[in-house]
Amino acid sequence: MKQKETSLNTVENKNIDINDLDHLFTHITTPIREDAFDKTNEEKIEIIAKHFKEILHTLGLDTDDSSLKNTPNRVAKMYVNEVFSGLNPANKPSVTLFENKYLYDQMIVEKDIKFFSYCEHHFVPIIGKAHVAYIPNGKVVGLSKLNRIVDYYARRPQVQERMSIQIANELKESLQTNDVAVMIEANHLCVSSRGIKDVSSSTTTTEYRGKFNAETTKMEFLKYLEINNLEK
């Protein structure tokens, strides 16, 4: 199966034009309004529940039925407290660096980081795994922090290309090194459960920074992942 690979080596705040209108994102930063956090989580849950109940009602469902009665509130809580919690900067993971006492200066790879996100265009799940790597610049980080960074940027309405860039930007800033790499492999339910309904395809995106732009370093990273041959 041939996978679709998109590599976007770019920088924060640079506008990107993609011609595929069914897979469009116009900015590297998530489009969050300035007043996004004026309301408390409780206020947001109340408002979302009210409107989601109206959606169910418009679809013709009986919202007084015992099975559906609490669905609007459940969905609202899920949106605010769980699947879209990455929209709130207060939930951004703190990263503590440690002195690299072993003087380790080779590549550190964390692969197969499972994540669940939601397509920004249809609000259906994106299910995938991320592989991240960095070369220490004097300091190292606890491995679980890499998972938390991936999870934070996944927990918002996303486009896979943007997510790859956001994770790379965060790794570069938090780890204080220019040498980072991100690869994301994911299945998009907006492709498999609607539209073309292709259940066999997947999407791969990559983002390389610093030394990872060198072919030898890039190939070393891909060798660790055992996917240096994308056409299988």
C-alpha positions as CSV (number, residue, x, y, z in Angstrom):
1,M,0.0,0.0,0.0
2,K,1.4,3.4,-0.9
3,Q,1.1,6.0,1.7
4,K,0.7,9.7,1.1
5,E,3.6,11.7,2.4
6,T,3.6,15.5,3.0
7,S,6.7,17.2,4.2
8,L,6.2,20.8,5.4
9,N,9.5,22.3,6.5
10,T,8.4,25.8,7.5
11,V,8.4,28.2,10.4
12,E,5.8,29.5,12.8
13,N,3.4,32.3,11.5
14,K,4.0,31.6,7.8
15,N,0.9,31.4,5.7
16,I,0.5,28.2,3.6
17,D,-1.7,27.8,0.6
18,I,-2.9,24.3,-0.1
19,N,-5.0,23.9,-3.3
20,D,-6.9,20.8,-2.1
21,L,-10.0,22.6,-0.7
22,D,-11.1,19.4,1.1
23,H,-7.9,19.4,3.1
24,L,-7.1,23.1,3.7
25,F,-5.4,24.9,6.4
26,T,-4.3,28.6,6.1
27,H,-2.1,29.1,9.1
28,I,0.3,27.2,11.3
29,T,-1.3,28.4,14.5
30,T,-4.7,27.0,15.5
31,P,-7.4,29.7,14.7
32,I,-8.4,30.6,18.3
33,R,-10.3,33.8,18.9
34,E,-8.9,36.4,21.4
35,D,-11.9,35.9,23.7
36,A,-11.7,32.1,23.7
37,F,-11.1,31.9,27.4
38,D,-13.4,34.7,28.7
39,K,-16.0,32.0,29.6
40,T,-15.4,29.4,32.3
41,N,-15.4,25.7,31.3
42,E,-18.8,25.3,33.1
43,E,-20.2,28.2,31.0
44,K,-18.9,26.6,27.8
45,I,-20.4,23.2,28.8
46,E,-23.8,24.8,29.4
47,I,-23.8,26.6,26.1
48,I,-22.6,23.7,24.0
49,A,-25.1,21.3,25.6
50,K,-27.9,23.7,24.8
51,H,-26.9,23.9,21.1
52,F,-26.1,20.2,20.8
53,K,-29.6,19.4,22.1
54,E,-31.0,21.6,19.3
55,I,-28.9,19.7,16.8
56,L,-30.3,16.4,17.9
57,H,-33.8,17.9,17.9
58,T,-33.3,19.2,14.4
59,L,-32.2,15.8,13.2
60,G,-35.5,14.5,14.4
61,L,-34.3,12.7,17.6
62,D,-36.4,12.6,20.7
63,T,-34.2,14.3,23.3
64,D,-36.6,13.3,26.1
65,D,-35.8,9.6,25.5
66,S,-33.8,8.1,28.4
67,S,-31.0,7.1,26.1
68,L,-30.5,10.7,24.7
69,K,-31.6,12.8,27.6
70,N,-28.1,13.4,28.9
71,T,-26.3,13.1,25.6
72,P,-26.0,16.9,25.1
73,N,-24.3,17.4,28.4
74,R,-22.1,14.4,27.9
75,V,-20.9,15.7,24.6
76,A,-20.3,19.2,25.9
77,K,-18.2,17.8,28.8
78,M,-16.2,15.6,26.4
79,Y,-15.5,18.6,24.1
80,V,-14.4,21.0,26.8
81,N,-12.7,18.7,29.3
82,E,-11.3,15.9,27.1
83,V,-11.0,15.9,23.3
84,F,-10.5,19.6,22.8
85,S,-8.6,20.4,26.0
86,G,-5.5,21.2,24.0
87,L,-7.1,24.5,22.9
88,N,-6.5,25.9,26.4
89,P,-2.9,27.0,27.0
90,A,-3.5,26.3,30.7
91,N,-3.3,22.6,29.8
92,K,0.0,22.9,28.0
93,P,2.5,20.4,29.6
94,S,5.4,21.9,31.5
95,V,8.8,20.7,30.4
96,T,11.8,20.4,32.8
97,L,15.2,19.9,31.2
98,F,17.9,18.0,33.0
99,E,21.7,18.2,32.7
100,N,23.0,15.7,30.2
101,K,25.5,14.2,32.6
102,Y,26.3,11.3,30.3
103,L,27.3,13.8,27.6
104,Y,25.0,11.9,25.2
105,D,25.0,13.7,21.9
106,Q,23.2,11.2,19.6
107,M,19.7,10.9,18.4
108,I,16.9,10.2,20.9
109,V,13.8,8.7,19.3
110,E,10.4,8.1,20.9
111,K,8.2,6.2,18.4
112,D,4.6,4.9,18.2
113,I,3.1,7.6,20.4
114,K,-0.6,6.9,20.0
115,F,-2.9,9.9,19.7
116,F,-6.6,10.7,19.0
117,S,-7.5,14.0,17.4
118,Y,-10.4,15.4,15.5
119,C,-10.5,16.6,11.9
120,E,-11.0,20.4,11.7
121,H,-13.2,20.2,8.7
122,H,-15.7,17.5,9.7
123,F,-15.1,17.0,13.4
124,V,-14.6,13.3,13.1
125,P,-11.7,11.4,14.6
126,I,-8.1,11.2,13.4
127,I,-6.4,8.2,14.9
128,G,-2.7,7.8,14.5
129,K,0.8,7.6,16.0
130,A,3.6,10.0,16.1
131,H,7.3,9.4,16.0
132,V,9.5,12.2,17.4
133,A,13.3,12.6,17.8
134,Y,15.8,15.1,18.9
135,I,19.5,15.5,19.3
136,P,20.4,17.0,22.7
137,N,22.0,20.4,23.0
138,G,23.5,20.0,26.4
139,K,20.2,18.9,28.2
140,V,17.7,16.1,28.0
141,V,14.0,15.7,29.0
142,G,12.0,13.0,30.6
143,L,10.6,10.8,27.8
144,S,7.0,11.1,29.0
145,K,7.1,14.8,28.2
146,L,7.4,14.0,24.5
147,N,4.2,12.0,24.7
148,R,2.5,14.8,26.6
149,I,3.5,17.4,23.9
150,V,2.0,15.2,21.2
151,D,-1.2,14.7,23.2
152,Y,-1.6,18.4,23.9
153,Y,-1.5,19.4,20.2
154,A,-3.7,16.4,19.2
155,R,-6.5,17.5,21.6
156,R,-7.9,20.2,19.4
157,P,-9.6,20.3,16.0
158,Q,-6.6,19.6,13.8
159,V,-5.1,19.3,10.3
160,Q,-2.3,16.7,10.2
161,E,0.1,19.0,8.5
162,R,-0.4,21.7,11.1
163,M,-0.1,19.3,13.9
164,S,3.3,18.1,12.6
165,I,4.6,21.6,12.5
166,Q,3.2,22.6,15.9
167,I,4.8,19.6,17.6
168,A,8.2,20.3,15.9
169,N,8.0,24.0,17.0
170,E,7.2,23.0,20.5
171,L,10.0,20.4,20.7
172,K,12.5,23.0,19.3
173,E,11.5,25.6,21.9
174,S,11.0,23.3,24.9
175,L,14.1,21.2,24.4
176,Q,16.3,24.1,23.4
177,T,17.7,22.4,20.3
178,N,17.3,23.1,16.6
179,D,17.6,19.4,15.8
180,V,14.2,17.8,16.0
181,A,12.1,15.5,13.8
182,V,8.4,14.6,13.7
183,M,6.6,12.0,11.7
184,I,2.9,11.4,12.0
185,E,1.0,8.4,10.5
186,A,-2.8,8.6,10.8
187,N,-6.1,7.3,9.6
188,H,-8.8,10.0,9.0
189,L,-12.4,9.0,9.5
190,C,-13.4,11.9,7.3
191,V,-11.9,9.8,4.5
192,S,-12.9,6.4,5.7
193,S,-16.4,7.0,7.1
194,R,-17.7,9.6,4.6
195,G,-16.9,11.0,1.2
196,I,-14.7,8.6,-0.7
197,K,-15.1,6.0,2.1
198,D,-11.6,4.7,1.6
199,V,-10.8,2.5,4.6
200,S,-7.4,1.3,3.5
201,S,-5.4,4.5,3.0
202,S,-3.4,6.4,5.6
203,T,-1.6,9.7,5.6
204,T,2.0,10.4,6.6
205,T,3.5,13.8,7.3
206,T,7.0,14.7,8.3
207,E,8.7,17.8,9.7
208,Y,12.5,18.0,9.9
209,R,14.6,20.7,11.6
210,G,18.3,21.4,11.9
211,K,20.6,18.4,11.5
212,F,17.6,16.2,10.5
213,N,17.5,18.0,7.1
214,A,20.8,16.3,6.3
215,E,20.1,13.1,4.3
216,T,22.3,10.8,6.5
217,T,20.6,12.0,9.8
218,K,17.1,11.7,8.2
219,M,17.8,8.2,7.0
220,E,19.1,7.2,10.4
221,F,15.8,8.5,11.9
222,L,13.7,6.5,9.3
223,K,15.8,3.4,9.9
224,Y,14.9,3.6,13.6
225,L,11.3,3.6,12.6
226,E,11.8,0.8,10.1
227,I,9.7,2.7,7.5
228,N,12.5,4.1,5.3
229,N,10.7,2.4,2.4
230,L,7.3,4.1,2.3
231,E,6.2,2.1,-0.8
232,K,5.3,-1.4,0.5
